[in-house]
Amino acid sequence: MQQESIALIRPQMGTRRSLTVRRYGKPGTGPKAYFQAALHADELPGVLVLHHLEKLLADAEKNDQIIGEIVVVPFANPIGFTQYVDMKPLGRFEMRTGQNFNRHYPDLCDQLIEAVRGKLGQDADENVKLIRTELRRLIGEHQTAMGPMTDLQDLRFNLAKLAIDADLVMDLHCDWEAAMHMYTSDSSWPEAADLNAQLGCEACLVAEESGDNPFDEAFSRPWVELRRAFGDEFPIPMATFATTIELRGDQDVYDHYAIKDAANLFAFLQRRGVISGDAGPLPEAKCDATPLAGVDRVTATHGGMIVFAVDAGQHVK
């Protein structure tokens, strides 16, 4: 394992922030998987899951099981970790701008389409290599063109550069009160069905574009748009599978959950050829994918408090 610390823009005099990045395996030797947790800094189940996953990755690396490269950012939002009011963490929105930490990631789709125009061929693998080369170039140029940035913008670009060329992008979150569920692009379904089943998700919500370019869509949408622009002429696979995994509710920070979740993510990496070994039989899926547009909010007729009559994940009519 190699660990690096990426210094971020200093928000004020006398302050310093950085991103911790851990790398397992060797770049360029196989598929690349990217994991991050706590992009919403008050959502901690993913931090514990990655803690347990990294134990498994360290053992796999010792045993030469890692075929590709695995990048782990265990604490993806050092800005949000410093935002406390009345002893409560406020890690979903930046307090200075009110912006969601999981929105407004670089949108490279239009630039990418122009960058590969006239360069694509009939070899799908070569097309993927070309596209990823252009993505790495464009994210760097886009960052330079921005000029002076805020610390929030700097955080977004540094995270995006780490994930821009990954085959698998796994953003670990949680909800307030929830059963296990995940979000992904509908262009990634049914290929994503193995992760949905492995994690035991009670819901899998799919959409090409949910609005304001959240982290996962910043890496899936370029492939969606390329396929729309050139898919009738050239073979362009959905080469990046990006997902937001919602690890139940924000109070579900328990080893018995996290150890099982980490083992399931490890098995998924084995099934996808990032780690060698037998992943075992795929569990039976608890749900099929459904459109994110089908989600609705229940609005109370007047103020009050919520008292749950059933547990999260139960089916009701």
C-alpha positions as CSV (number, residue, x, y, z in Angstrom):
1,M,0.0,0.0,0.0
2,Q,1.2,3.5,-0.8
3,Q,-0.2,6.5,1.0
4,E,0.0,10.1,-0.1
5,S,-1.3,13.3,1.3
6,I,-2.7,15.9,-1.2
7,A,-2.5,19.4,0.1
8,L,-5.6,21.5,-0.5
9,I,-6.0,25.2,-0.8
10,R,-5.7,26.9,2.6
11,P,-9.0,28.6,3.3
12,Q,-7.6,31.0,5.9
13,M,-4.2,32.1,7.3
14,G,-2.8,29.6,9.8
15,T,-4.9,26.7,8.5
16,R,-4.1,23.6,6.5
17,R,-6.2,20.7,5.0
18,S,-5.2,17.6,3.0
19,L,-6.7,14.5,1.4
20,T,-5.4,11.1,2.5
21,V,-5.1,8.7,-0.5
22,R,-4.2,5.1,-0.2
23,R,-3.3,3.0,-3.3
24,Y,-3.3,-0.8,-3.5
25,G,-1.9,-2.8,-6.4
26,K,-0.2,-1.3,-9.4
27,P,-1.5,1.3,-11.9
28,G,-2.0,0.1,-15.4
29,T,-1.9,-3.6,-14.6
30,G,-5.7,-4.2,-14.6
31,P,-9.0,-2.6,-13.8
32,K,-9.0,0.5,-11.5
33,A,-11.4,0.8,-8.6
34,Y,-12.0,4.0,-6.7
35,F,-13.6,4.2,-3.2
36,Q,-14.4,7.2,-1.1
37,A,-16.4,7.8,2.0
38,A,-17.8,10.8,3.9
39,L,-18.2,13.2,1.0
40,H,-21.1,14.2,3.1
41,A,-18.9,14.5,6.2
42,D,-21.6,13.7,8.7
43,E,-22.3,10.3,7.0
44,L,-19.9,8.0,8.8
45,P,-21.0,4.4,8.0
46,G,-18.8,4.4,4.9
47,V,-15.7,5.4,6.9
48,L,-16.1,2.3,9.0
49,V,-16.8,0.1,6.0
50,L,-13.5,1.3,4.3
51,H,-11.6,0.7,7.5
52,H,-12.6,-2.9,7.4
53,L,-12.2,-3.1,3.6
54,E,-8.7,-1.9,3.8
55,K,-7.8,-4.7,6.2
56,L,-8.9,-7.1,3.5
57,L,-7.1,-5.2,0.8
58,A,-3.9,-5.2,2.8
59,D,-4.1,-9.0,3.1
60,A,-4.9,-9.4,-0.6
61,E,-1.9,-7.2,-1.5
62,K,0.4,-9.4,0.6
63,N,-0.9,-12.5,-1.2
64,D,-0.4,-10.9,-4.6
65,Q,-4.2,-11.1,-5.3
66,I,-4.7,-7.5,-6.5
67,I,-4.8,-7.7,-10.3
68,G,-5.4,-4.0,-10.9
69,E,-5.3,-0.8,-8.9
70,I,-7.5,0.2,-6.0
71,V,-7.6,3.8,-4.8
72,V,-9.1,4.6,-1.4
73,V,-10.0,8.0,0.0
74,P,-11.2,7.2,3.5
75,F,-12.2,10.8,4.4
76,A,-13.2,12.6,1.3
77,N,-14.3,15.9,2.8
78,P,-11.9,17.6,5.2
79,I,-13.9,20.9,4.9
80,G,-17.1,19.3,6.1
81,F,-15.4,17.6,9.0
82,T,-14.6,21.0,10.5
83,Q,-18.2,22.3,10.4
84,Y,-19.8,21.9,13.8
85,V,-22.7,24.0,15.3
86,D,-23.9,23.3,18.8
87,M,-21.9,20.0,18.9
88,K,-23.6,18.8,15.7
89,P,-21.7,18.0,12.5
90,L,-23.0,19.8,9.4
91,G,-21.3,17.9,6.6
92,R,-23.8,17.9,3.8
93,F,-23.6,21.6,2.7
94,E,-20.7,24.0,2.8
95,M,-21.6,26.6,5.3
96,R,-20.1,29.5,3.4
97,T,-21.9,29.0,0.1
98,G,-24.7,26.6,1.0
99,Q,-23.6,24.3,-1.8
100,N,-24.0,20.5,-1.5
101,F,-20.6,18.8,-1.3
102,N,-22.0,16.1,-3.6
103,R,-22.9,18.4,-6.5
104,H,-21.3,20.6,-9.2
105,Y,-18.5,18.3,-10.2
106,P,-16.7,19.1,-13.5
107,D,-18.9,18.4,-16.5
108,L,-16.5,17.4,-19.4
109,C,-19.1,15.8,-21.7
110,D,-19.2,18.5,-24.5
111,Q,-15.5,19.0,-24.5
112,L,-14.9,15.2,-24.6
113,I,-17.2,14.7,-27.6
114,E,-15.2,17.3,-29.5
115,A,-11.8,15.9,-28.3
116,V,-12.5,12.4,-29.7
117,R,-14.3,13.4,-32.9
118,G,-12.6,11.9,-35.8
119,K,-10.3,9.7,-33.6
120,L,-12.6,6.8,-32.7
121,G,-12.3,3.4,-34.5
122,Q,-13.8,-0.1,-34.5
123,D,-11.7,-1.4,-31.7
124,A,-13.7,-0.9,-28.4
125,D,-10.6,-1.3,-26.2
126,E,-8.6,1.2,-28.2
127,N,-11.6,3.6,-28.0
128,V,-11.6,3.3,-24.2
129,K,-7.9,4.0,-24.0
130,L,-8.3,7.1,-26.2
131,I,-11.3,8.4,-24.2
132,R,-9.5,8.0,-20.9
133,T,-6.5,9.7,-22.2
134,E,-8.6,12.7,-23.2
135,L,-10.5,12.6,-19.8
136,R,-7.2,12.9,-17.9
137,R,-6.1,15.8,-20.2
138,L,-9.4,17.6,-20.0
139,I,-9.7,17.5,-16.2
140,G,-6.3,19.0,-15.9
141,E,-7.0,21.7,-18.5
142,H,-10.3,22.5,-16.9
143,Q,-8.7,23.0,-13.5
144,T,-6.1,25.3,-15.0
145,A,-8.8,27.3,-16.9
146,M,-10.7,27.9,-13.7
147,G,-7.9,30.1,-12.4
148,P,-8.0,31.0,-8.6
149,M,-10.4,28.6,-6.9
150,T,-12.1,28.3,-3.5
151,D,-11.2,25.5,-1.2
152,L,-14.5,23.8,-2.1
153,Q,-13.7,23.9,-5.9
154,D,-10.2,22.7,-5.2
155,L,-11.6,19.7,-3.2
156,R,-13.9,18.8,-6.1
157,F,-11.2,18.9,-8.7
158,N,-8.7,16.8,-6.6
159,L,-11.3,14.1,-6.0
160,A,-12.3,14.1,-9.7
161,K,-8.7,13.7,-10.8
162,L,-8.4,10.6,-8.7
163,A,-11.5,9.0,-10.1
164,I,-11.6,10.3,-13.7
165,D,-10.1,7.1,-15.3
166,A,-11.5,4.4,-13.0
167,D,-13.4,1.4,-14.2
168,L,-15.4,1.3,-10.9
169,V,-16.3,4.5,-8.9
170,M,-17.8,3.7,-5.5
171,D,-19.1,6.7,-3.5
172,L,-20.1,5.6,0.0
173,H,-22.9,7.5,1.7
174,C,-25.9,6.9,4.0
175,D,-29.4,8.4,4.4
176,W,-31.0,9.6,7.6
177,E,-33.3,6.6,8.2
178,A,-33.0,3.9,5.4
179,A,-32.4,0.4,4.4
180,M,-29.4,-0.4,2.2
181,H,-29.8,1.0,-1.3
182,M,-27.8,2.3,-4.2
183,Y,-28.0,4.7,-7.2
184,T,-26.5,4.3,-10.6
185,S,-27.0,5.2,-14.3
186,D,-29.7,3.3,-16.1
187,S,-27.1,2.7,-18.8
188,S,-25.2,0.6,-16.2
189,W,-28.2,-1.7,-15.7
190,P,-28.3,-4.7,-15.7
191,E,-24.5,-4.8,-15.5
192,A,-24.8,-3.4,-12.0
193,A,-27.2,-6.1,-10.8
194,D,-24.3,-8.1,-9.3
195,L,-23.4,-5.3,-6.8
196,N,-27.1,-4.8,-6.1
197,A,-27.5,-8.4,-5.1
198,Q,-24.1,-8.7,-3.4
199,L,-24.9,-5.8,-1.0
200,G,-28.4,-7.0,-0.4
201,C,-29.9,-3.7,-1.5
202,E,-33.6,-3.1,-0.8
203,A,-33.8,-0.6,-3.6
204,C,-31.7,0.3,-6.7
205,L,-32.6,3.7,-8.2
206,V,-31.4,4.5,-11.7
207,A,-31.2,7.8,-13.6
208,E,-28.9,9.2,-16.3
209,E,-29.0,12.7,-14.9
210,S,-30.4,13.5,-11.5
211,G,-29.4,17.2,-11.6
212,D,-26.4,19.4,-10.7
213,N,-23.8,16.7,-11.6
214,P,-23.2,14.7,-8.4
215,F,-20.0,12.8,-8.0
216,D,-21.0,9.5,-9.5
217,E,-22.6,11.0,-12.6
218,A,-19.5,13.1,-13.3
219,F,-17.9,9.8,-14.3
220,S,-20.8,7.8,-15.8
221,R,-22.4,10.6,-17.9
222,P,-19.3,11.1,-20.2
223,W,-19.8,7.5,-21.5
224,V,-23.5,8.0,-21.8
225,E,-23.1,11.1,-23.9
226,L,-20.4,9.6,-26.1
227,R,-22.6,6.6,-26.8
228,R,-25.4,9.0,-27.8
229,A,-23.1,11.0,-30.0
230,F,-21.1,8.1,-31.7
231,G,-22.7,4.8,-30.6
232,D,-24.2,4.1,-34.0
233,E,-20.8,4.4,-35.7
234,F,-18.3,3.1,-33.2
235,P,-18.2,0.6,-30.3
236,I,-18.1,2.5,-27.0
237,P,-18.8,0.4,-23.9
238,M,-20.1,1.8,-20.6
239,A,-16.5,1.6,-19.4
240,T,-17.0,3.3,-16.0
241,F,-19.5,1.9,-13.6
242,A,-20.2,4.7,-11.0
243,T,-22.5,4.3,-8.1
244,T,-23.6,5.9,-4.9
245,I,-24.1,3.3,-2.2
246,E,-26.3,4.3,0.7
247,L,-25.2,2.3,3.7
248,R,-28.5,2.5,5.6
249,G,-29.0,5.4,8.1
250,D,-26.6,7.8,9.6
251,Q,-26.8,6.1,13.0
252,D,-26.0,2.7,11.6
253,V,-22.3,2.9,12.4
254,Y,-21.7,-0.7,13.7
255,D,-19.0,-3.2,13.2
256,H,-21.4,-6.0,12.5
257,Y,-22.8,-4.1,9.5
258,A,-19.5,-2.7,8.3
259,I,-17.6,-6.0,8.4
260,K,-20.3,-7.6,6.3
261,D,-20.5,-4.7,3.9
262,A,-16.7,-4.7,3.5
263,A,-16.7,-8.4,2.7
264,N,-19.4,-7.9,0.1
265,L,-17.4,-5.1,-1.6
266,F,-14.3,-7.3,-1.6
267,A,-16.3,-10.1,-3.2
268,F,-17.6,-7.6,-5.8
269,L,-14.0,-6.6,-6.6
270,Q,-13.2,-10.3,-7.1
271,R,-16.2,-10.8,-9.4
272,R,-15.2,-7.8,-11.5
273,G,-11.6,-9.0,-11.9
274,V,-9.8,-6.4,-9.7
275,I,-8.8,-9.0,-7.1
276,S,-8.2,-12.7,-7.8
277,G,-10.0,-15.5,-5.9
278,D,-13.4,-17.1,-5.7
279,A,-16.2,-14.6,-4.8
280,G,-18.6,-17.4,-4.0
281,P,-22.1,-17.7,-5.3
282,L,-24.0,-14.4,-5.9
283,P,-26.7,-13.9,-3.4
284,E,-30.3,-13.7,-4.6
285,A,-31.3,-10.1,-5.3
286,K,-33.8,-8.5,-3.0
287,C,-35.0,-6.0,-5.6
288,D,-34.8,-5.0,-9.3
289,A,-33.8,-1.5,-10.5
290,T,-36.5,1.2,-10.5
291,P,-36.4,4.7,-11.9
292,L,-35.2,7.5,-9.5
293,A,-38.1,9.5,-11.0
294,G,-40.4,7.1,-9.2
295,V,-39.2,8.3,-5.8
296,D,-41.7,10.6,-4.0
297,R,-41.7,12.5,-0.7
298,V,-44.6,12.3,1.7
299,T,-45.6,15.8,2.9
300,A,-47.3,16.2,6.3
301,T,-50.5,18.3,6.4
302,H,-49.1,20.3,9.4
303,G,-46.1,20.5,11.7
304,G,-45.3,17.8,14.1
305,M,-42.8,14.9,14.6
306,I,-42.2,11.7,12.8
307,V,-42.9,8.4,14.6
308,F,-42.0,5.4,12.4
309,A,-44.6,2.6,12.6
310,V,-42.5,0.2,10.5
311,D,-38.8,-0.5,10.0
312,A,-36.9,0.9,7.0
313,G,-37.0,-1.6,4.1
314,Q,-40.4,-3.1,4.9
315,H,-42.9,-3.3,2.1
316,V,-46.1,-1.4,2.8
317,K,-49.4,-0.5,1.0
